[in-house]
Amino acid sequence: MIKLPKEQRQRVIVNAALDVLRDKGIMEVSFENVAPRTIDKISASTVKSVFKTRDALWTAVIEADGTGKAREEAATLGFHD
């Protein structure tokens, strides 16, 4: 695994999470589904160490998603960032 500074690691994870969002929707944005999509194939536990909860990961994805898809899907599930 490539050792990246925290902010850069967060960007890598969020980019992978956006890929999952585009392909499968917000419900599939999880530590386990995002980890293998990162450029360096980090573990789910590494994703969890960066974003402590699924809600924190979802919030980051919603903020990074320029299409509004994440926010819309999350809202239908009762999630509000």
C-alpha positions as CSV (number, residue, x, y, z in Angstrom):
1,M,0.0,0.0,0.0
2,I,1.2,3.5,-0.8
3,K,1.5,5.7,2.2
4,L,-0.4,8.9,1.5
5,P,-1.0,12.0,3.6
6,K,-4.4,11.9,5.3
7,E,-6.1,14.5,3.0
8,Q,-4.8,12.7,-0.1
9,R,-6.0,9.3,1.2
10,Q,-9.4,10.8,1.8
11,R,-9.6,12.1,-1.8
12,V,-8.6,8.7,-3.1
13,I,-11.3,7.0,-1.1
14,V,-13.9,9.5,-2.0
15,N,-13.1,9.1,-5.7
16,A,-13.5,5.4,-5.4
17,A,-16.8,5.9,-3.5
18,L,-18.0,8.1,-6.3
19,D,-17.3,5.2,-8.8
20,V,-19.4,2.9,-6.6
21,L,-22.1,5.6,-6.5
22,R,-22.2,5.9,-10.3
23,D,-22.2,2.2,-10.8
24,K,-24.4,0.9,-8.0
25,G,-26.0,3.8,-6.1
26,I,-25.6,5.2,-2.6
27,M,-26.7,2.0,-0.8
28,E,-23.7,0.2,-2.1
29,V,-21.2,2.9,-0.9
30,S,-19.7,0.9,2.0
31,F,-16.2,0.3,3.4
32,E,-16.1,-3.1,1.7
33,N,-17.3,-1.9,-1.7
34,V,-15.1,1.2,-1.9
35,A,-11.8,-0.3,-0.8
36,P,-11.1,-2.5,-3.8
37,R,-11.9,0.5,-6.1
38,T,-9.1,2.7,-4.8
39,I,-6.0,3.1,-6.9
40,D,-3.9,1.1,-4.5
41,K,-6.6,-1.5,-3.5
42,I,-6.6,-0.6,0.2
43,S,-8.5,-2.7,2.8
44,A,-12.0,-2.0,4.1
45,S,-10.4,-1.5,7.5
46,T,-8.2,1.3,6.1
47,V,-11.3,3.0,4.7
48,K,-12.9,2.7,8.1
49,S,-9.8,4.2,9.8
50,V,-10.2,7.3,7.6
51,F,-14.0,7.6,7.7
52,K,-15.0,6.2,11.0
53,T,-18.6,5.6,10.1
54,R,-20.6,4.9,7.0
55,D,-22.4,8.2,7.6
56,A,-19.1,10.0,7.5
57,L,-18.3,8.3,4.2
58,W,-21.7,9.1,2.8
59,T,-21.4,12.7,3.9
60,A,-18.0,13.0,2.1
61,V,-19.5,11.4,-1.0
62,I,-22.5,13.7,-1.0
63,E,-20.3,16.8,-0.7
64,A,-18.0,15.6,-3.5
65,D,-20.8,14.5,-5.9
66,G,-21.4,17.3,-8.4
67,T,-24.4,15.6,-9.9
68,G,-26.7,15.7,-6.9
69,K,-27.3,11.9,-7.3
70,A,-25.9,11.0,-3.9
71,R,-27.8,13.6,-2.0
72,E,-31.1,12.7,-3.8
73,E,-30.7,9.0,-3.2
74,A,-29.6,9.5,0.4
75,A,-32.6,11.7,1.1
76,T,-35.0,9.0,-0.1
77,L,-33.4,6.7,2.5
78,G,-33.9,9.3,5.2
79,F,-30.2,10.3,5.4
80,H,-29.4,14.0,5.6
81,D,-25.9,15.3,5.8
